[in-house]
Amino acid sequence: MPSSQPAQQAAGTSHRPTIRAAVRSEYGGPEVVEVRDVPTPTPGRRQVLLRVVAAGVDRGQVHMMTGTPSVMRLATGLRRPRRTGLGLEVAGVVEAVGPDVTGLVVGDAVYGAATSSFAELAVADPRKIARVPTGVDLVRVAALPVSGLTALQALRDVARVKAGQRVLVIGASGGVGSYAVQLAAAMGCDVVGVCSAAKADLVRSLGASEVVAYDEQELPADGAFDVVLDIAGGRPVAELRKAVRPAGTLVLVGDETGSTVTGNLGRQIRASLASLVARRGPRVRMFVSSTRRADLEELAGYVERGQVRPTLERTFPLEETATALAHVHEGRVRGKVVVEMPKES
Ligand SMILES: NC(=O)c1ccc[n+]([C@@H]2O[C@H](COP(=O)([O-])OP(=O)(O)OC[C@H]3O[C@@H](n4cnc5c(N)ncnc54)[C@H](OP(=O)(O)O)[C@@H]3O)[C@@H](O)[C@H]2O)c1
């Protein structure tokens, strides 16, 4: 029988009717994003309310802001965004717990995904958050969840990498790539990273044995890699396949070069289908990551063992969320940036 208990709330919570949050009412560039007072969100029976300490800025939030590729508007609102808030990655502290939630209590420090996390308070599904890795502060942890899980799932579930394999990470200096390099190295692979020459130092420091600067060198075409993760650049699949061993796997994670209508979806679907019917050559697979508690716990383990560090370039205060989104939009980021909430007074 459903409980009639109200949400368990943190003692001393201010119960303010409004919070500060980054919002927009139309699709567009960073100029459509403003920070203002919005009603305090209320968790449902199976949700928790988080006091957000910091929220990572992943590429997906740039897509949510611009409404491109426009095929995504079928889900997010055709003419205008249905949800005004932005932000998905989160690190924070449980502030209130819905009556049907078990395993989490007020005061737990957690990380993962929350709805509209560029805000002082945000609602989360307990299945999409986990306890934070010990020994790392919450601001750094906020740079980890969605980008880190995408890298983990691409390597572990899609490419099924094994120790001793050679892995090529294209887009190694960004959010997903910076974790893919570290995770593949932690899994015992020899990792080669592809990025601009300006970010080669970062990629080497993350554990790549070699860096290919795409603005100075050609992509390897010697069929020497067991796994290629294509995270940026949108190169023709035929070109990418030349880097992969016949029994290897090419994983199409994403890129920003596709059409404004379908993005990289068409290229990914065509290449995956062609690979499924082909009798020879490397497997080509697309995939969409998902936020799961068990995977967040696994990722936290890598961090606690010192095998993965959050690749935090810098933080922006909540009031400068639009600038943080612009920084990611322009491709200037080295690893990740994070939006930090004002400290509680
Ligand atoms: N499939 C999924 O579930 C999933 C999940 C998350 C993200 N994604 C997608 O994956 C893509 C990457 O996301 P992200 O968060 O890692 O983005 P990001 O932080 O912008 O990183 C992309 C990196 O690629 C590098 N790059 C740009 N052009 C390149 C080229 N021609 N060759 C090699 N590297 C290049 C950029 O740096 P430099 O060129 O300056 O070195 C940048 O650091 C996006 O399209 C995103 O939407 C997909």
PDBQT file of the ligand as one rigid body, heavy atoms in Angstrom, charges set to zero:
ROOT
HETATM    1  N1  LIG A 401      26.442   8.495 -27.844  1.00  0.00    +0.000 N 
HETATM    2  C1  LIG A 401      26.251   9.060 -26.658  1.00  0.00    +0.000 C 
HETATM    3  O1  LIG A 401      25.543   8.537 -25.804  1.00  0.00    +0.000 OA
HETATM    4  C2  LIG A 401      26.949  10.374 -26.358  1.00  0.00    +0.000 A 
HETATM    5  C3  LIG A 401      27.114  10.783 -25.034  1.00  0.00    +0.000 A 
HETATM    6  C4  LIG A 401      27.811  11.973 -24.763  1.00  0.00    +0.000 A 
HETATM    7  C5  LIG A 401      28.280  12.744 -25.831  1.00  0.00    +0.000 A 
HETATM    8  N2  LIG A 401      28.034  12.334 -27.113  1.00  0.00    +0.000 N 
HETATM    9  C6  LIG A 401      28.526  13.121 -28.248  1.00  0.00    +0.000 C 
HETATM   10  O2  LIG A 401      29.917  12.888 -28.354  1.00  0.00    +0.000 OA
HETATM   11  C7  LIG A 401      30.523  14.051 -28.907  1.00  0.00    +0.000 C 
HETATM   12  C8  LIG A 401      31.669  14.485 -28.000  1.00  0.00    +0.000 C 
HETATM   13  O3  LIG A 401      31.160  14.893 -26.748  1.00  0.00    +0.000 OA
HETATM   14  P1  LIG A 401      32.141  15.572 -25.706  1.00  0.00    +0.000 P 
HETATM   15  O4  LIG A 401      31.340  15.909 -24.527  1.00  0.00    +0.000 OA
HETATM   16  O5  LIG A 401      33.353  14.749 -25.521  1.00  0.00    +0.000 OA
HETATM   17  O6  LIG A 401      32.500  16.911 -26.526  1.00  0.00    +0.000 OA
HETATM   18  P2  LIG A 401      33.672  17.933 -26.295  1.00  0.00    +0.000 P 
HETATM   19  O7  LIG A 401      33.946  18.069 -24.845  1.00  0.00    +0.000 OA
HETATM   20  O8  LIG A 401      33.383  19.132 -27.093  1.00  0.00    +0.000 OA
HETATM   21  O9  LIG A 401      34.951  17.193 -26.902  1.00  0.00    +0.000 OA
HETATM   22  C9  LIG A 401      35.188  16.976 -28.241  1.00  0.00    +0.000 C 
HETATM   23  C10 LIG A 401      36.700  17.078 -28.451  1.00  0.00    +0.000 C 
HETATM   24  O10 LIG A 401      37.033  16.699 -29.764  1.00  0.00    +0.000 OA
HETATM   25  C11 LIG A 401      38.120  17.481 -30.209  1.00  0.00    +0.000 C 
HETATM   26  N3  LIG A 401      37.992  17.582 -31.661  1.00  0.00    +0.000 N 
HETATM   27  C12 LIG A 401      37.331  18.510 -32.402  1.00  0.00    +0.000 A 
HETATM   28  N4  LIG A 401      37.446  18.261 -33.705  1.00  0.00    +0.000 NA
HETATM   29  C13 LIG A 401      38.186  17.138 -33.805  1.00  0.00    +0.000 A 
HETATM   30  C14 LIG A 401      38.669  16.354 -34.903  1.00  0.00    +0.000 A 
HETATM   31  N5  LIG A 401      38.426  16.703 -36.173  1.00  0.00    +0.000 N 
HETATM   32  N6  LIG A 401      39.380  15.242 -34.626  1.00  0.00    +0.000 NA
HETATM   33  C15 LIG A 401      39.665  14.877 -33.361  1.00  0.00    +0.000 A 
HETATM   34  N7  LIG A 401      39.266  15.580 -32.287  1.00  0.00    +0.000 NA
HETATM   35  C16 LIG A 401      38.520  16.692 -32.500  1.00  0.00    +0.000 A 
HETATM   36  C17 LIG A 401      37.967  18.827 -29.510  1.00  0.00    +0.000 C 
HETATM   37  O11 LIG A 401      39.177  19.380 -29.050  1.00  0.00    +0.000 OA
HETATM   38  P3  LIG A 401      40.424  19.836 -29.905  1.00  0.00    +0.000 P 
HETATM   39  O12 LIG A 401      40.094  19.610 -31.331  1.00  0.00    +0.000 OA
HETATM   40  O13 LIG A 401      40.592  21.303 -29.635  1.00  0.00    +0.000 OA
HETATM   41  O14 LIG A 401      41.542  19.013 -29.389  1.00  0.00    +0.000 OA
HETATM   42  C18 LIG A 401      37.179  18.494 -28.254  1.00  0.00    +0.000 C 
HETATM   43  O15 LIG A 401      37.990  18.541 -27.102  1.00  0.00    +0.000 OA
HETATM   44  C19 LIG A 401      29.428  15.110 -29.038  1.00  0.00    +0.000 C 
HETATM   45  O16 LIG A 401      28.963  15.113 -30.361  1.00  0.00    +0.000 OA
HETATM   46  C20 LIG A 401      28.353  14.615 -28.097  1.00  0.00    +0.000 C 
HETATM   47  O17 LIG A 401      27.080  15.057 -28.463  1.00  0.00    +0.000 OA
HETATM   48  C21 LIG A 401      27.395  11.165 -27.390  1.00  0.00    +0.000 A 
ENDROOT
TORSDOF 0
